[in-house]
Amino acid sequence: MATSADEFIPTRKSLLSRLKDWQDQESWRDFFNTYWKLIYSVAIKAGLTDSEAQEVVQETVITVAKKMPDFRYDPAIGSFKSWLLTITRRRITDQYRKRRSNSVSEEFAVSVSGESEGTSRTSTLNRIAAPASFDIEAVWDQDWERNLTDVALEKVKRLVRPKQFQMFDLHVMRDWPAQMVAATLHTTMARVYYAKFKITALLRKEMKHLEKNMGRL
């Protein structure tokens, strides 16, 4: 008998509505696990260091927490995806301001010590300059889709047997022929195809959940 993906993935109340309760630690953990890699990745691609990118993640989550009680979704204004991008962009900008402030202080100290001002200024500019061609919206859109797929895969992985996910990983994600997967894992091609069908259905369902309840709205 055919099995529906709905039987494996429980219906969840919108994460955004649950985040309005600061005491709901499980929902906030879910939020962090869903979005921290996205925020970190975009910050790194914007030219920040590891420690600066980690601070962007921390400050972005704190800002969301502060604003979430009053957050109201309005399609005329924009999606949660766009709202989160706006917050992330501002926190990245904050890091560049902080870097610029620190660099100016260092430059002043170097000048007092008698080191060449020209050399110091060139070094300072190299440290504070953001990538001129960086398109944060394009990077955000690209990384958003990849991040949701990765999060969905992790969730689905916990819903199926390890060997089933291994078959899916080899056949679908690593593009191994079904016959080769079956021979390697000592199973049948029918089971490989079933694992592909089942996990693909679960993955699509989970992606819809993420996009509706934690993303595009």
Backbone hydrogen bonds, N-H to C=O, Kabsch-Sander energy under -0.5 kcal/mol:
donor,donor_aa,acceptor,acceptor_aa,energy
7,E,4,S,-1.5
8,F,5,A,-1.4
9,I,5,A,-2.0
15,L,213,N,-0.5
16,L,213,N,-1.1
18,R,14,S,-1.6
19,L,15,L,-2.0
20,K,17,S,-0.7
21,D,18,R,-1.5
22,W,20,K,-0.8
24,D,21,D,-1.9
25,Q,23,Q,-2.0
28,W,24,D,-1.9
29,R,25,Q,-2.3
30,D,26,E,-2.1
31,F,27,S,-2.6
32,F,28,W,-2.5
33,N,29,R,-2.7
34,T,30,D,-1.6
35,Y,31,F,-2.1
36,W,32,F,-2.5
39,I,35,Y,-2.3
40,Y,36,W,-2.7
41,S,37,K,-2.6
42,V,38,L,-2.2
43,A,39,I,-2.1
44,I,40,Y,-2.4
45,K,41,S,-2.3
46,A,42,V,-1.3
47,G,44,I,-1.7
48,L,43,A,-1.9
53,A,49,T,-2.8
54,Q,50,D,-2.4
55,E,51,S,-1.7
56,V,52,E,-2.0
57,V,53,A,-2.1
58,Q,54,Q,-2.3
59,E,55,E,-3.0
60,T,56,V,-2.5
61,V,57,V,-2.3
62,I,58,Q,-2.1
63,T,59,E,-2.2
64,V,60,T,-2.5
65,A,61,V,-2.4
66,K,62,I,-2.1
67,K,63,T,-2.1
68,M,64,V,-2.4
70,D,67,K,-1.2
71,F,67,K,-0.5
71,F,68,M,-1.3
74,D,78,G,-0.5
77,I,74,D,-1.9
78,G,74,D,-2.2
80,F,215,G,-0.5
81,K,215,G,-0.7
83,W,79,S,-2.1
84,L,80,F,-3.0
85,L,81,K,-1.8
86,T,82,S,-2.3
87,I,83,W,-1.9
88,T,84,L,-2.6
89,R,85,L,-3.0
90,R,86,T,-1.9
91,R,87,I,-2.1
92,I,88,T,-2.2
93,T,89,R,-2.4
94,D,90,R,-2.2
95,Q,91,R,-1.6
96,Y,92,I,-1.7
97,R,93,T,-2.2
98,K,94,D,-2.6
99,R,95,Q,-2.5
100,R,96,Y,-2.5
101,S,97,R,-2.7
102,N,98,K,-2.4
103,S,99,R,-2.4
104,V,100,R,-2.3
105,S,101,S,-1.8
106,E,102,N,-2.1
107,E,103,S,-2.5
108,F,104,V,-2.2
109,A,105,S,-2.0
110,V,106,E,-2.3
111,S,107,E,-2.4
112,V,108,F,-2.1
113,S,109,A,-1.5
114,G,110,V,-0.6
114,G,111,S,-1.0
115,E,110,V,-1.8
120,S,116,S,-1.8
121,R,117,E,-2.7
122,T,118,G,-2.1
123,S,119,T,-2.1
124,T,120,S,-2.3
125,L,121,R,-2.5
126,N,122,T,-1.9
127,R,123,S,-1.4
128,I,124,T,-1.6
129,A,125,L,-1.4
134,F,131,P,-1.3
136,I,134,F,-0.8
139,V,135,D,-2.2
140,W,136,I,-2.7
141,D,137,E,-2.3
142,Q,138,A,-2.1
143,D,139,V,-3.0
144,W,140,W,-2.5
145,E,141,D,-1.6
146,R,142,Q,-1.7
147,N,143,D,-2.9
148,L,144,W,-2.5
149,T,145,E,-2.0
150,D,146,R,-2.2
151,V,147,N,-2.6
152,A,148,L,-2.7
153,L,149,T,-2.4
154,E,150,D,-2.0
155,K,151,V,-2.0
156,V,152,A,-2.7
157,K,153,L,-2.5
158,R,154,E,-0.8
158,R,155,K,-0.6
159,L,156,V,-2.0
160,V,156,V,-0.7
160,V,157,K,-0.5
165,F,161,R,-2.1
166,Q,162,P,-2.3
167,M,163,K,-2.2
168,F,164,Q,-2.2
169,D,165,F,-3.0
170,L,166,Q,-2.4
171,H,167,M,-2.6
172,V,168,F,-2.8
173,M,168,F,-1.2
174,R,169,D,-1.9
176,W,170,L,-2.9
181,V,177,P,-2.1
182,A,178,A,-2.6
183,A,179,Q,-2.1
184,T,180,M,-2.3
185,L,181,V,-2.5
186,H,182,A,-0.5
187,T,182,A,-2.5
192,V,188,T,-1.5
193,Y,189,M,-2.6
194,Y,190,A,-2.1
195,A,191,R,-2.4
196,K,192,V,-2.0
197,F,193,Y,-2.4
198,K,194,Y,-3.2
199,I,195,A,-2.4
200,T,196,K,-2.1
201,A,197,F,-1.9
202,L,198,K,-2.1
203,L,199,I,-2.7
204,R,200,T,-2.3
205,K,201,A,-2.0
206,E,202,L,-2.6
207,M,203,L,-2.4
208,K,204,R,-1.8
209,H,205,K,-2.0
210,L,206,E,-2.5
211,E,207,M,-2.7
212,K,208,K,-2.3
213,N,209,H,-3.1
214,M,210,L,-1.9
216,R,211,E,-0.5
217,L,211,E,-2.2
